[in-house]
Amino acid sequence: MSKGTTSACAACKYQRKKCSKNCPLSTYFPPHEPQKFQHAHRLFGVSNILKILKQVTDEEKDDAMKSIIYEADIRARYPVNGCCFVISALEHQLRSVHEQIYYVQSQLAELKHQNPGFAPGPSEYDSSPSILRLGNIDNNFKHKKSSMLNR
C-alpha cells in the first residue's frame, strides 16, 4: 500500500491478495487506476514486471515503470502496431517539419537574392535544423497546415 491508505493497489486487487506496505507495484498502480495495471499485466505479466524492477537500480525504477505503462497503454490503444505506430507518426511529423523548414529557408534565400539589402528581423529559429527551438511542434504544424489549406 502506498502512504497509509487502506485500499489495496490495483495489482493486488486484481490478484485478490492483501497489499503489503512494501508492495513494489503500489506506487505505480494506484487502486483508482485498475485499467493501467490491466494493460501492463496483459502485455508483460506481473512476474516479468517484478523481474524488470529487480534488475534496475532504484534511480531507474520510475523511468522503467513509466516505460512499461506507456508501452502497455499504447499497445491497448493500437493493438496491431503498438509503439511502432507512434514512432512512425512522429517520424512522419518530423519529416514534414523538416520539409517546411527547407521551404522557408529556400524562400528566404530567394528573397535575399532578389533584394540584396533584405535583412529579416530577429527570429526565434536558428537557421540550422538541428538546433531549432520549435516549441509545440504539433500545434504549430496543425496551424500552418490549416492556413496552407485555406489559401
Summary of the structure (lengths in Angstrom):
residues: 151
radius of gyration: 23.9
end to end distance: 57.8
largest distance: 76.5
contacts: 343
relative contact order: 0.07
helix: 62%
strand: 0%
